[in-house]
Amino acid sequence: MKMLSSGRLCFMLMALPALTFAQAPGAWKPERPVELIIGAAPGGANDRIGRALQRVLQDLKLANPVVIVNKPGGGQAIAFSYLASHEGNPHYLGLASSSWLTSVAAGKSAVTHRDVTPIIKILDEYQVYFVRNDSSIRTAQDIISRLKQDPGSVSFGFSTAAGNPLHISIATLARLAGADARKLTTVVYTSGANTAIQVAGGHLDVGVQSPGSAWQLAQAGKIRLLAVAGPRRYPGELGNVPTLREQGINSDANVFYTLFAPKGIEPAQTAWWDQAISTVMQSEQIKKDAEFNRWTIELIGFRELPAFLEHEHDNYRRALEELGLQK
């Protein structure tokens, strides 16, 4: 299910010239180590994005050192409880995938997007469906056929929280099959890498994760990509993988990533982080990472971001209610 805001005020980074990060004398900048909090285990999409940011922030001497703190669990709620506990301190940042916002929409997170400071949305990532290489499931329509016969007959894995955009996409498949989404067999993992490993090992029928989480095992011939859960095919090596839509299934799974700071930081600190991360996302290294991981870099700054998050939160809440996935 595609969750898009018709009024997004954003820009495609790839089309922009590099910005120079000019800082006025005496302006605020980080004065001590910065913690970048990741609400997932090492190895998955969240962690790869966080470590890419860490590397470039340090290389550009915008913050040094930047310490990655992995706090998986609770659909990223544990990480954001930790972030919120540092109110007023701009030396803490939290990276959230939109899976956390679905947890908020479902009422499963004590800390919400209103309890922290939105800094900048940095990128989008359309997920892929995949199976073990020798699986009898050959197409996405094969999944639909099995769900029609028995909604519990196919086991699905994803990260990092029930009710997230990946889960919503799977539940939409069940609805299209005329099956009860509440009877699906689903397993939630702490990272996309863990999901891919479970599928490759034959412990799980279908995985839904980021292309970056699945691609290494696909290259090794351990898993086979069935579909891109997005509006178009990926270029390059994934160009032969059809979309769900091409297979007659109107279901997307888009995950976007946003950086937050604790509540109560000063406006100048929010603006500094917005500009710093914008500069990072325009670096040649991040552009290379984006090409390798199939990230779509699309920024929404701190001024427009709260309205965007509210819009997406309302969309998720309606989708969860419709699919019976809300508390």
N, C-alpha and C positions, 0 to 999 in steps of 0.2 A: 504494500500500500504506500503510495507516494505521498509524502508530507511536504508540500511546497508552499511557500509564502508568496502570494502574487505581488506583494509590495516590497520585496526585498531591495534594500539599498546596499548593493554590494558591487564588487568589480572582480573581473577575472585577472588574476595576478600575472598570468603568463604574458598578457598583452601590454604590461606596464614597464616603463624603464625603471631601473634600480633607483631607489630613493636613498638619499644621504641622510643619515640620522644626525641632525644637528641639535646640539644641546646647549641651551643658554648657560652662561657662567652662573654657578650657584644653584642651578636647578637640581631637583632631587634625582638620585640614582641609587641603586642598591649599594648599601654600605657594608654588608656582610654576606655570608653564604645564603643562597636562595634554595629553598626546597621546592621541587616540582613533584607534586603528588599524583600518582597514577593509580586509579581505582581498579587495576587488573594485575594479574601475574606477569612476570617477564616473558617475552616471546611473542605476545599477541600484538594486534594493531595498536592498541592504546600505548603499549610500551615502546613500540618502534617509533611512533610519532613523538612521544616524550623524549626519547633519547636523541632523535634528530634535532629537536629544539634545543636540548641541552648542549649538544656539540656546537651548534652555530652561535648560540648565545655566548658561549665561552670563546669561540674563535674570533668573534667580532668584539670581544671584551665589553659586552653589554652587561654581563653579570658573570662573576667568577669567584668561587666555583658555583656551579649549579648541581645540586645533589638530587638524584632521582630517589623517590621514596615510594615503593610499591605497597599499596594497601588494598589487596583484593578482598572481595566479599560484599554481600548485601547489595549487589547490583550497583556498585560504586558508592553506596551510602556510607560505608565505613570510611572511605577516603574523604568524603565531603563533611562528615562529622569532624574529622581531624582538621580539615581546612578551616571549618567554621570556628574551631576552638582557638584560633589565633587571630581573633578580631582585632582590627586596626593595624596589623603587621603586614606591610607590603612585601616582605621577604618570603612569603609563601604563595605558591600558585597551585591550582588544581586543574588538571586536564580531564574534561568530561566528554565522553561520547554521548550521543543523543539517547543511548540506552538509559543513562541516568535520568534524563528528563521524562522518559516513559515511566520509570520507577516513581518519580515525583507525581506524575499524572495519575498513577494507580494508587497513590497514598501509601507507598511502601518506603518512603524516605523521610526521616524526621527533618532533615535539612533540605530546603528547596532552593530553586534558583533565585528566590527573593531574599534568602538569608545569607547570600554571598554577593560579591561584586563581579558582574559580568565584565570581562575585559575585551575579548575579541573571538569571533568565530573564524576558524582558520581553513577548514577544508571539508569536503564531502567524499564519501567512499561508498560506492554501490557494491553490494555483497554478491557472492556467487554461491550457487548450490553445487554440491559435489558428492560423489559416492566412491566406494572402493573400486579399484580398477576392474575387478572381475564381477562386479555387481550385475544382477539381472535387470536392474533399473537402468534403462538406456536413455530415456528422455524424461522431461518434467511431466509429460502426460502420463507416463507410467506411474508416477507418484499419485496423480489424480485417480487413476484407475484402481490402485490399491486402496486408497482412502475411501473410495465409493463402497468397496467390499467390506472394509473393516478399518475405521479411523485409527485404531490402535496398532495396526499391523506394520506400520513404518515408524522406526525410531528416528527422531530428529535431534541433532545437537547444535548448540550455538552458545555464545557468551554475550554479555556477562550477567543478564538478568531476565527472568520471566517477564513477558509483557513488553519487551523491547521491540524496536522496528523489525528485527529478524523474526521474532516470535509472531508479531502481527502479520508478517508476510506468509509464514507457514500456516497460520490460522486462516488466512484468506484462501490458501489452497484448499483447506478443508471445507470452507464455505462453498467454494466453487464446485467441489465434489459432492455437495449435499450432505456433508458429514458434520458431526458435532465437534467443534474445536476443543471443547473441554475433555474429549475422549482421546485426544492425541497423545502419543508417547513422546515426551520431550525431556531432554537432559540439558541442564545449564552448566557450562564450564567456566573456569576463571580466566581463560584466554582462548582466542581463536586457534592458536597453535595446538592447544590441548584437544580441541574439537577435531582438527585435521588428523591428529595422531590416532584418536579413537576410531575414526572412519577408516583410516589406513589399516588399522589392526583388526578390522572386522567386528568391532564391538558396537557399532552404530551404523544405521543404514544410510542416513543422509546428513550432511553437514551444511550449515549456512553460515558463512564467515567472509571476511575480507579476502580479496584476491591475494594480498601479500601473505596472509596466514596459510593459504592453501597451495600457493604456486610451487613452493619447493618440493612438496610431496607429489604434486602433479607432474613436475619435471622428472622426478625419480620413477614415475610409472606406478606409484602406490595408490593414487586416487585419480578420478576422472571428473572433469568439470562438466556439469550438465547444463547450466544456465547462468546468465548474468541477470541479477534482479534489479535491472535499471532500464532506462529508456532507450539505450543504444549499446551496441557491442563495444568492448574495449578494443583499442588499436593494437597492432603488433602481434605478439605471440598468442594473445588470447582472442585474436580476431575470428577464429573458427568456432568460438563458443557462442551459441545463439542466446538471445534474451528470452526471458519467460514470455514476453509479449509475442515474440516470433513463434512461440510454441502454443499460442492461443490462450495464455494465462495472464490476466491483467493484475499483476502483483509486483510491487517493487519493494526493495529493502535498502533504503538509503540511511547511512549513518553519518552524521556530521559531528565535528569536534570543536569544542569551545574551551577557552581558558578563563578561569575565574580566580579572583583573589578573595581574601577574607572581607567580611563586611567591615565598614568603618574606616577604610583607608582614605587618604586625602584625594580630592579630585586630580591634583597634579600628579599623584602617583599612578592613578588609573590611566591618565593620559600618557604618562611615560611608558607604562607597560604596553599600551595599545600601539604606540609608535615603535617601540623596540621589537615587538613580535611581528608587526608589519614589515619591518626591515629584515628580520630573520626569514620571513616567508618569501621574500624576494631574492634571497641569496641563491647563487648558482648551485650550492650543495643541496638546498631544499628542493630546487627544481629537479635535480637528478633523482633525489629520493622520491619525489612525486611521480616521476616517470616510471621508476622501477616498481613502486608499490601501487600504481594506478590510483593515485590521489588526485582529486580535482580541487585545486587551490582556489578558494572563493572566500573573501574576507567580508565580515560585517563588524564594524568598529563599535566602540563602547557606547556611542550616542544612540545608534539605531538598534543595538543588540537586545536591550530589554524588551522592546516591542516584538521583535522577531521571536524571542523565546516564549513570550506569552502566547503568540499565535500558534507556534508549534505545540506548546503544552495543551492548548485547547483542542487542536487536531488529534493529538494522541489520546486525550481523555475520551473524545467521542468514538475513536476507533476501538479503544479498549472496552467501552460500554457496549458497542455494537457486537463485538466478538466474544463478549462474556468473560473478559480477562481482567476486569477491574474488581477490586475488593467490594 
